[in-house]
C-alpha cells in the first residue's frame, strides 16, 4: 500500500490529465496524502503547456514550481 505523499501537477490545457482523470488516478492511492495543482499556462507567461511541454527549455518558468513540489513545498 502506497503511503508516500503524492503531488500531481497538471496543466489547464492538458487533454489527457484532466480534473477527472487526475481524480481517478489519486483514488487509486487511498492511504497516501494527496494533492493536485491545476496550472494555468498564462500564469507563468506561457501560451500552452499541454501534456508534454513541462521540461522544454522554453518552459523554464515552470521548473522552480516543479522542484518545489518534489521537495514537498508545493
N, CA and C atoms as a LAMMPS dump frame, in Angstrom:
ITEM: TIMESTEP
0
ITEM: NUMBER OF ATOMS
222
ITEM: BOX BOUNDS ff ff ff
-5.0000000000000000e+02 5.0000000000000000e+02
-5.0000000000000000e+02 5.0000000000000000e+02
-5.0000000000000000e+02 5.0000000000000000e+02
ITEM: ATOMS id mol type element x y z
1 1 1 N 0.844 -1.171 0
2 1 2 C 0 0 0
3 1 3 C 0.895 1.242 0
4 2 1 N 0.624 2.145 -0.905
5 2 2 C 1.414 3.366 -1.043
6 2 3 C 0.987 4.371 0.018
7 3 1 N 1.962 4.861 0.776
8 3 2 C 1.703 5.867 1.808
9 3 3 C 2.525 7.145 1.583
10 4 1 N 3.319 7.133 0.548
11 4 2 C 4.15 8.286 0.21
12 4 3 C 3.262 9.442 -0.247
13 5 1 N 3.54 10.652 0.211
14 5 2 C 2.754 11.792 -0.269
15 5 3 C 2.871 11.938 -1.788
16 6 1 N 1.771 12.299 -2.421
17 6 2 C 1.713 12.43 -3.873
18 6 3 C 1.22 13.83 -4.229
19 7 1 N 1.967 14.501 -5.089
20 7 2 C 1.537 15.784 -5.64
21 7 3 C 1.476 15.64 -7.146
22 8 1 N 0.327 15.952 -7.708
23 8 2 C 0.143 15.901 -9.158
24 8 3 C 0.017 17.329 -9.662
25 9 1 N 0.906 17.696 -10.578
26 9 2 C 0.804 18.972 -11.285
27 9 3 C 0.254 18.659 -12.665
28 10 1 N -0.796 19.357 -13.048
29 10 2 C -1.324 19.147 -14.393
30 10 3 C -1.748 20.477 -14.983
31 11 1 N -1.603 20.581 -16.282
32 11 2 C -1.863 21.835 -16.977
33 11 3 C -3.343 21.982 -17.31
34 12 1 N -3.802 23.198 -17.22
35 12 2 C -5.183 23.527 -17.55
36 12 3 C -5.535 23.129 -18.988
37 13 1 N -4.546 23.166 -19.886
38 13 2 C -4.789 22.843 -21.285
39 13 3 C -4.385 21.419 -21.658
40 14 1 N -4.206 20.563 -20.672
41 14 2 C -3.846 19.168 -20.911
42 14 3 C -5.108 18.39 -21.254
43 15 1 N -5.109 17.72 -22.404
44 15 2 C -6.292 16.951 -22.78
45 15 3 C -6.225 15.5 -22.318
46 16 1 N -5.148 15.111 -21.656
47 16 2 C -5.021 13.763 -21.098
48 16 3 C -5.202 13.795 -19.579
49 17 1 N -4.431 14.636 -18.916
50 17 2 C -4.56 14.789 -17.456
51 17 3 C -5.584 15.893 -17.193
52 18 1 N -6.825 15.491 -17.127
53 18 2 C -7.93 16.416 -16.866
54 18 3 C -8.294 16.339 -15.387
55 19 1 N -9.112 17.241 -14.885
56 19 2 C -9.53 17.11 -13.48
57 19 3 C -10.111 15.724 -13.164
58 20 1 N -10.875 15.175 -14.079
59 20 2 C -11.483 13.857 -13.844
60 20 3 C -10.443 12.737 -13.826
61 21 1 N -9.501 12.754 -14.774
62 21 2 C -8.512 11.681 -14.802
63 21 3 C -7.526 11.792 -13.645
64 22 1 N -7.208 13.013 -13.235
65 22 2 C -6.339 13.196 -12.066
66 22 3 C -7.039 12.673 -10.815
67 23 1 N -8.304 12.985 -10.657
68 23 2 C -9.065 12.481 -9.503
69 23 3 C -9.122 10.954 -9.514
70 24 1 N -9.348 10.371 -10.687
71 24 2 C -9.362 8.907 -10.798
72 24 3 C -8.017 8.308 -10.409
73 25 1 N -6.937 8.909 -10.873
74 25 2 C -5.602 8.431 -10.532
75 25 3 C -5.386 8.476 -9.022
76 26 1 N -5.703 9.594 -8.417
77 26 2 C -5.456 9.747 -6.982
78 26 3 C -6.31 8.808 -6.138
79 27 1 N -7.469 8.418 -6.629
80 27 2 C -8.311 7.46 -5.898
81 27 3 C -7.653 6.095 -5.772
82 28 1 N -6.695 5.812 -6.639
83 28 2 C -6.032 4.509 -6.586
84 28 3 C -4.993 4.424 -5.466
85 29 1 N -4.783 5.523 -4.741
86 29 2 C -3.827 5.564 -3.639
87 29 3 C -4.541 6.019 -2.359
88 30 1 N -5.434 5.211 -1.814
89 30 2 C -6.266 5.662 -0.689
90 30 3 C -5.492 5.985 0.588
91 31 1 N -4.334 5.386 0.787
92 31 2 C -3.596 5.612 2.037
93 31 3 C -2.6 6.768 1.954
94 32 1 N -2.387 7.291 0.77
95 32 2 C -1.396 8.356 0.579
96 32 3 C -2.021 9.726 0.808
97 33 1 N -1.228 10.644 1.359
98 33 2 C -1.643 12.049 1.402
99 33 3 C -1.491 12.579 -0.02
100 34 1 N -2.559 13.168 -0.557
101 34 2 C -2.571 13.565 -1.961
102 34 3 C -2.952 15.025 -2.105
103 35 1 N -2.361 15.644 -3.126
104 35 2 C -2.798 16.97 -3.538
105 35 3 C -2.572 17.096 -5.029
106 36 1 N -3.385 17.914 -5.654
107 36 2 C -3.192 18.181 -7.072
108 36 3 C -3.241 19.68 -7.284
109 37 1 N -2.512 20.115 -8.294
110 37 2 C -2.442 21.534 -8.625
111 37 3 C -2.665 21.697 -10.11
112 38 1 N -3.721 22.42 -10.454
113 38 2 C -4.014 22.705 -11.861
114 38 3 C -3.29 23.99 -12.23
115 39 1 N -2.387 23.902 -13.189
116 39 2 C -1.511 25.004 -13.557
117 39 3 C -2.045 25.705 -14.802
118 40 1 N -2.181 27.019 -14.71
119 40 2 C -2.622 27.824 -15.846
120 40 3 C -1.387 28.33 -16.597
121 41 1 N -1.26 27.989 -17.866
122 41 2 C -0.085 28.434 -18.628
123 41 3 C 0.133 29.944 -18.564
124 42 1 N -0.92 30.715 -18.725
125 42 2 C -0.783 32.18 -18.744
126 42 3 C -0.23 32.726 -17.436
127 43 1 N -0.473 32.038 -16.333
128 43 2 C 0.054 32.475 -15.036
129 43 3 C 1.574 32.397 -14.976
130 44 1 N 2.159 31.685 -15.931
131 44 2 C 3.612 31.523 -15.975
132 44 3 C 4.193 32.108 -17.263
133 45 1 N 3.393 32.957 -17.928
134 45 2 C 3.859 33.61 -19.145
135 45 3 C 3.92 32.702 -20.352
136 46 1 N 3.142 31.621 -20.324
137 46 2 C 3.173 30.642 -21.416
138 46 3 C 1.848 30.62 -22.161
139 47 1 N 1.911 30.305 -23.44
140 47 2 C 0.685 30.147 -24.22
141 47 3 C 0.062 28.779 -23.993
142 48 1 N 0.902 27.769 -23.78
143 48 2 C 0.413 26.397 -23.622
144 48 3 C 1.443 25.562 -22.868
145 49 1 N 0.951 24.519 -22.215
146 49 2 C 1.813 23.52 -21.586
147 49 3 C 1.443 22.138 -22.135
148 50 1 N 0.15 21.872 -22.168
149 50 2 C -0.312 20.576 -22.652
150 50 3 C 0.142 19.45 -21.727
151 51 1 N 0.339 18.285 -22.313
152 51 2 C 0.717 17.119 -21.514
153 51 3 C 2.227 16.895 -21.476
154 52 1 N 2.94 17.417 -22.474
155 52 2 C 4.354 17.017 -22.589
156 52 3 C 5.372 18.158 -22.593
157 53 1 N 4.954 19.398 -22.457
158 53 2 C 5.901 20.505 -22.614
159 53 3 C 6.54 21.006 -21.317
160 54 1 N 6.318 20.338 -20.214
161 54 2 C 6.798 20.81 -18.911
162 54 3 C 8.304 21.029 -18.867
163 55 1 N 9.068 20.21 -19.556
164 55 2 C 10.522 20.255 -19.439
165 55 3 C 11.231 20.815 -20.67
166 56 1 N 10.489 21.45 -21.545
167 56 2 C 11.116 22.121 -22.682
168 56 3 C 11.855 23.36 -22.169
169 57 1 N 12.948 23.698 -22.806
170 57 2 C 13.722 24.87 -22.397
171 57 3 C 12.869 26.134 -22.418
172 58 1 N 11.92 26.188 -23.328
173 58 2 C 11.047 27.357 -23.418
174 58 3 C 10.079 27.476 -22.236
175 59 1 N 10.007 26.44 -21.415
176 59 2 C 9.076 26.411 -20.288
177 59 3 C 9.797 26.429 -18.932
178 60 1 N 10.991 26.992 -18.91
179 60 2 C 11.777 27.03 -17.677
180 60 3 C 11.07 27.744 -16.541
181 61 1 N 10.108 28.581 -16.85
182 61 2 C 9.36 29.273 -15.794
183 61 3 C 8.633 28.285 -14.884
184 62 1 N 8.37 27.083 -15.362
185 62 2 C 7.679 26.063 -14.558
186 62 3 C 8.619 25.307 -13.634
187 63 1 N 9.88 25.276 -13.937
188 63 2 C 10.814 24.407 -13.247
189 63 3 C 10.941 24.674 -11.754
190 64 1 N 10.985 25.91 -11.291
191 64 2 C 11.046 26.108 -9.835
192 64 3 C 9.816 25.54 -9.113
193 65 1 N 8.656 25.659 -9.718
194 65 2 C 7.446 25.104 -9.121
195 65 3 C 7.519 23.579 -9.068
196 66 1 N 8.018 22.972 -10.127
197 66 2 C 8.181 21.518 -10.152
198 66 3 C 9.17 21.096 -9.07
199 67 1 N 10.288 21.786 -8.97
200 67 2 C 11.288 21.478 -7.949
201 67 3 C 10.706 21.604 -6.546
202 68 1 N 9.93 22.652 -6.315
203 68 2 C 9.312 22.83 -5.002
204 68 3 C 8.365 21.694 -4.666
205 69 1 N 7.62 21.235 -5.656
206 69 2 C 6.688 20.131 -5.385
207 69 3 C 7.44 18.846 -5.084
208 70 1 N 8.578 18.652 -5.719
209 70 2 C 9.384 17.466 -5.441
210 70 3 C 9.979 17.495 -4.034
211 71 1 N 10.238 18.705 -3.543
212 71 2 C 10.762 18.851 -2.181
213 71 3 C 9.631 18.832 -1.153
214 72 1 N 8.396 18.761 -1.611
215 72 2 C 7.261 18.754 -0.688
216 72 3 C 6.85 20.122 -0.215
217 73 1 N 7.206 21.151 -0.986
218 73 2 C 6.909 22.526 -0.574
219 73 3 C 5.813 23.147 -1.437
220 74 1 N 5.149 22.35 -2.234
221 74 2 C 4.113 22.886 -3.131
222 74 3 C 2.871 23.277 -2.371
